[in-house]
Amino acid sequence: MNAMRDRAKEHFPTVLLTLLSIVQALALELLWSHLHEVDYLSELSWIAILSWVQIAATFLGIILIWVVYASNVMRFRWVPATSESVFPFLIGLVEFMLIETLGPGDIGLWLTFMALVFGLMNWVAWASMRRARLDAENDAFFSMLEPATLRDFYPAIAIVLGLASAGAYVLISGDQGLPAMLALLAANGVLVWQFYDAAHYWEVAVTDIEGDRIQ
């Protein structure tokens, strides 16, 4: 038995969630500050509606990052890699850029950063589950699932490319009309779908093989 490995597996969840909590708190503080600083959000206008849809997606993205991380460390135990202590900083940096580009003038950049956030979170989730699969303590869960293949990532790849393409179009054209709104609504839609997907895998994790909920 390797004491170092056991110690890392025991303390990593607490360290990771503490670090992520700080990053997410700062992101929410920046988002709250934006709500107070922008006057047009209280007006009844197309720009205000566009901005609120954008803000909703930003908030959903921040919460989704927490859900993905928290559910992984509560479901699995694994020996972390050094990169897993770096990912929260990278994700936090992209979150801050996402909030800094809120507003009708930077929707193209915002969509590009949202594509980056979505891609990073899928990468982090895959990397964590890949390492968790190697640990025998998680066999009860992974025995019910085949290892992921490239085909399993096609939906996520399509979403990232779609958001990035929409961002490039809005950035080049400067269009703040219907195409921008459709892109923002699509961003909200894929985030809600990702919540549903996370909830599904959580249910699988807390259900035994016979289908009875673990008490």
Kinemage of the C-alpha trace (Angstrom):
@kinemage 1
@onewidth
@group {chain A} dominant
@subgroup {mainchain}
@vectorlist {calphas} color= white
{ca met a 1} P 0.000 0.000 0.000
{ca asn a 2} L 1.374 3.398 -0.987
{ca ala a 3} L 0.764 5.941 1.782
{ca met a 4} L 1.418 8.888 -0.532
{ca arg a 5} L -1.206 7.696 -3.013
{ca asp a 6} L -3.748 7.172 -0.241
{ca arg a 7} L -3.032 10.616 1.210
{ca ala a 8} L -3.426 12.269 -2.216
{ca lys a 9} L -6.736 10.486 -2.839
{ca glu a 10} L -7.992 11.433 0.600
{ca his a 11} L -7.161 15.143 0.520
{ca phe a 12} L -7.479 15.996 -3.175
{ca pro a 13} L -11.297 16.507 -3.167
{ca thr a 14} L -11.110 19.029 -0.318
{ca val a 15} L -8.190 20.903 -1.876
{ca leu a 16} L -9.818 20.972 -5.315
{ca leu a 17} L -13.246 22.143 -4.123
{ca thr a 18} L -11.690 24.802 -1.876
{ca leu a 19} L -9.668 26.166 -4.789
{ca leu a 20} L -12.645 26.026 -7.130
{ca ser a 21} L -14.885 27.727 -4.557
{ca ile a 22} L -12.536 30.712 -4.452
{ca val a 23} L -12.417 30.956 -8.247
{ca gln a 24} L -16.202 30.639 -8.604
{ca ala a 25} L -16.819 33.202 -5.854
{ca leu a 26} L -14.633 35.714 -7.679
{ca ala a 27} L -16.462 34.997 -10.942
{ca leu a 28} L -19.864 35.534 -9.310
{ca glu a 29} L -18.621 38.755 -7.722
{ca leu a 30} L -17.523 40.039 -11.142
{ca leu a 31} L -20.891 39.068 -12.604
{ca trp a 32} L -22.741 40.845 -9.792
{ca ser a 33} L -20.629 43.954 -10.307
{ca his a 34} L -21.513 43.930 -14.000
{ca leu a 35} L -25.227 43.858 -13.148
{ca his a 36} L -24.827 46.954 -10.996
{ca glu a 37} L -22.611 48.889 -13.408
{ca val a 38} L -24.664 48.564 -16.609
{ca asp a 39} L -27.615 50.960 -16.766
{ca tyr a 40} L -29.348 49.640 -19.895
{ca leu a 41} L -30.224 46.328 -18.190
{ca ser a 42} L -33.178 48.053 -16.504
{ca glu a 43} L -34.565 49.331 -19.816
{ca leu a 44} L -37.146 47.617 -22.016
{ca ser a 45} L -35.122 47.299 -25.204
{ca trp a 46} L -33.680 44.714 -27.579
{ca ile a 47} L -30.181 45.336 -26.228
{ca ala a 48} L -31.373 44.718 -22.656
{ca ile a 49} L -33.102 41.458 -23.623
{ca leu a 50} L -30.025 40.330 -25.541
{ca ser a 51} L -27.827 41.132 -22.547
{ca trp a 52} L -30.044 39.302 -20.046
{ca val a 53} L -29.991 36.158 -22.191
{ca gln a 54} L -26.195 36.473 -22.297
{ca ile a 55} L -26.012 36.967 -18.524
{ca ala a 56} L -28.248 33.934 -17.949
{ca ala a 57} L -25.907 31.754 -20.007
{ca thr a 58} L -22.886 33.099 -18.117
{ca phe a 59} L -24.504 32.289 -14.765
{ca leu a 60} L -25.478 28.800 -15.957
{ca gly a 61} L -21.920 28.223 -17.151
{ca ile a 62} L -20.448 29.168 -13.766
{ca ile a 63} L -22.861 26.888 -11.903
{ca leu a 64} L -22.302 24.042 -14.361
{ca ile a 65} L -18.550 24.140 -13.760
{ca trp a 66} L -19.181 23.712 -10.042
{ca val a 67} L -21.662 20.861 -10.639
{ca val a 68} L -19.249 18.946 -12.881
{ca tyr a 69} L -16.339 19.278 -10.474
{ca ala a 70} L -18.345 18.626 -7.299
{ca ser a 71} L -20.155 15.589 -8.698
{ca asn a 72} L -16.890 14.034 -9.888
{ca val a 73} L -15.088 14.337 -6.559
{ca met a 74} L -18.155 13.082 -4.652
{ca arg a 75} L -18.591 10.057 -6.937
{ca phe a 76} L -15.017 8.917 -7.472
{ca arg a 77} L -11.658 8.554 -5.785
{ca trp a 78} L -8.482 8.720 -7.859
{ca val a 79} L -4.824 9.715 -7.674
{ca pro a 80} L -4.710 13.244 -9.145
{ca ala a 81} L -2.249 14.473 -11.728
{ca thr a 82} L -0.494 17.820 -11.272
{ca ser a 83} L -2.498 19.238 -14.188
{ca glu a 84} L -5.712 18.749 -12.229
{ca ser a 85} L -4.561 21.420 -9.787
{ca val a 86} L -3.931 23.782 -12.702
{ca phe a 87} L -7.236 23.338 -14.548
{ca pro a 88} L -9.296 25.434 -12.085
{ca phe a 89} L -7.025 28.433 -12.698
{ca leu a 90} L -7.341 28.072 -16.478
{ca ile a 91} L -11.106 27.706 -16.271
{ca gly a 92} L -11.304 30.659 -13.893
{ca leu a 93} L -9.277 32.802 -16.299
{ca val a 94} L -11.666 31.977 -19.159
{ca glu a 95} L -14.645 32.673 -16.887
{ca phe a 96} L -13.280 36.120 -16.077
{ca met a 97} L -12.808 36.853 -19.785
{ca leu a 98} L -16.353 35.618 -20.397
{ca ile a 99} L -17.696 38.127 -17.868
{ca glu a 100} L -15.475 40.938 -19.173
{ca thr a 101} L -16.961 40.502 -22.647
{ca leu a 102} L -20.585 40.720 -21.471
{ca gly a 103} L -22.547 43.290 -23.447
{ca pro a 104} L -23.881 43.712 -26.976
{ca gly a 105} L -20.601 45.067 -28.326
{ca asp a 106} L -18.627 41.877 -27.613
{ca ile a 107} L -21.112 39.076 -28.272
{ca gly a 108} L -18.762 37.522 -30.842
{ca leu a 109} L -15.903 37.307 -28.345
{ca trp a 110} L -18.283 36.106 -25.629
{ca leu a 111} L -19.486 33.223 -27.816
{ca thr a 112} L -15.889 32.290 -28.560
{ca phe a 113} L -15.025 32.208 -24.855
{ca met a 114} L -18.184 30.202 -24.142
{ca ala a 115} L -17.034 27.641 -26.713
{ca leu a 116} L -13.692 27.515 -24.909
{ca val a 117} L -15.375 27.051 -21.519
{ca phe a 118} L -17.524 24.231 -22.882
{ca gly a 119} L -14.528 22.530 -24.457
{ca leu a 120} L -12.405 22.847 -21.315
{ca met a 121} L -15.111 21.443 -19.067
{ca asn a 122} L -15.634 18.416 -21.294
{ca trp a 123} L -11.878 17.869 -21.374
{ca val a 124} L -11.596 18.146 -17.565
{ca ala a 125} L -14.535 15.782 -17.020
{ca trp a 126} L -13.066 13.236 -19.441
{ca ala a 127} L -9.571 13.455 -17.923
{ca ser a 128} L -10.925 12.987 -14.389
{ca met a 129} L -13.087 10.008 -15.344
{ca arg a 130} L -10.239 8.428 -17.296
{ca arg a 131} L -8.041 8.495 -14.194
{ca ala a 132} L -10.928 7.397 -11.970
{ca arg a 133} L -11.508 4.362 -14.215
{ca leu a 134} L -7.982 3.170 -13.413
{ca asp a 135} L -8.771 2.988 -9.672
{ca ala a 136} L -10.437 -0.221 -8.476
{ca glu a 137} L -12.502 1.714 -5.914
{ca asn a 138} L -14.664 3.032 -8.764
{ca asp a 139} L -15.332 -0.320 -10.447
{ca ala a 140} L -18.983 -0.387 -9.348
{ca phe a 141} L -19.679 2.619 -11.577
{ca phe a 142} L -17.387 1.985 -14.522
{ca ser a 143} L -18.369 -1.681 -14.834
{ca met a 144} L -21.718 -0.396 -16.150
{ca leu a 145} L -20.126 1.888 -18.771
{ca glu a 146} L -17.913 1.185 -21.761
{ca pro a 147} L -14.769 3.342 -22.108
{ca ala a 148} L -15.461 6.520 -24.055
{ca thr a 149} L -14.552 6.607 -27.736
{ca leu a 150} L -14.188 9.526 -30.126
{ca arg a 151} L -17.785 8.987 -31.268
{ca asp a 152} L -18.991 9.795 -27.727
{ca phe a 153} L -17.455 13.255 -28.032
{ca tyr a 154} L -19.082 14.145 -31.361
{ca pro a 155} L -21.950 16.113 -29.703
{ca ala a 156} L -19.512 18.151 -27.562
{ca ile a 157} L -17.227 18.790 -30.548
{ca ala a 158} L -20.220 19.912 -32.610
{ca ile a 159} L -21.331 22.305 -29.860
{ca val a 160} L -17.850 23.810 -29.482
{ca leu a 161} L -17.505 24.283 -33.242
{ca gly a 162} L -21.039 25.701 -33.472
{ca leu a 163} L -20.465 28.265 -30.725
{ca ala a 164} L -17.060 29.213 -32.139
{ca ser a 165} L -18.502 29.593 -35.656
{ca ala a 166} L -21.378 31.721 -34.361
{ca gly a 167} L -18.879 33.840 -32.451
{ca ala a 168} L -16.755 34.333 -35.565
{ca tyr a 169} L -19.819 35.331 -37.606
{ca val a 170} L -21.062 37.863 -35.045
{ca leu a 171} L -17.537 39.182 -34.528
{ca ile a 172} L -16.990 39.749 -38.259
{ca ser a 173} L -20.469 40.989 -39.147
{ca gly a 174} L -21.156 42.975 -35.971
{ca asp a 175} L -24.753 41.684 -36.141
{ca gln a 176} L -26.652 42.278 -32.878
{ca gly a 177} L -30.000 41.167 -34.261
{ca leu a 178} L -31.713 37.803 -34.607
{ca pro a 179} L -28.570 35.729 -35.403
{ca ala a 180} L -26.929 36.944 -32.184
{ca met a 181} L -30.064 36.153 -30.173
{ca leu a 182} L -30.353 32.665 -31.694
{ca ala a 183} L -26.704 31.990 -30.858
{ca leu a 184} L -27.226 33.113 -27.249
{ca leu a 185} L -30.377 31.009 -26.898
{ca ala a 186} L -28.456 28.035 -28.307
{ca ala a 187} L -25.733 28.617 -25.694
{ca asn a 188} L -28.366 28.515 -22.943
{ca gly a 189} L -29.849 25.398 -24.489
{ca val a 190} L -26.600 23.414 -24.564
{ca leu a 191} L -25.854 24.423 -20.968
{ca val a 192} L -29.271 23.166 -19.836
{ca trp a 193} L -28.634 19.953 -21.787
{ca gln a 194} L -25.270 19.603 -20.026
{ca phe a 195} L -27.033 19.936 -16.658
{ca tyr a 196} L -29.398 17.143 -17.705
{ca asp a 197} L -26.448 14.987 -18.774
{ca ala a 198} L -24.663 15.582 -15.447
{ca ala a 199} L -27.858 14.682 -13.553
{ca his a 200} L -28.176 11.455 -15.550
{ca tyr a 201} L -24.655 10.290 -14.674
{ca trp a 202} L -25.215 11.255 -11.053
{ca glu a 203} L -28.288 8.978 -10.959
{ca val a 204} L -26.256 6.155 -12.478
{ca ala a 205} L -23.580 6.641 -9.816
{ca val a 206} L -25.994 6.489 -6.863
{ca thr a 207} L -27.978 3.519 -8.175
{ca asp a 208} L -26.812 -0.058 -7.660
{ca ile a 209} L -26.643 -2.653 -10.405
{ca glu a 210} L -30.103 -4.058 -9.581
{ca gly a 211} L -31.602 -0.595 -10.041
{ca asp a 212} L -32.348 0.143 -6.385
{ca arg a 213} L -31.371 3.532 -5.067
{ca ile a 214} L -28.496 3.350 -2.576
{ca gln a 215} L -29.630 4.618 0.805
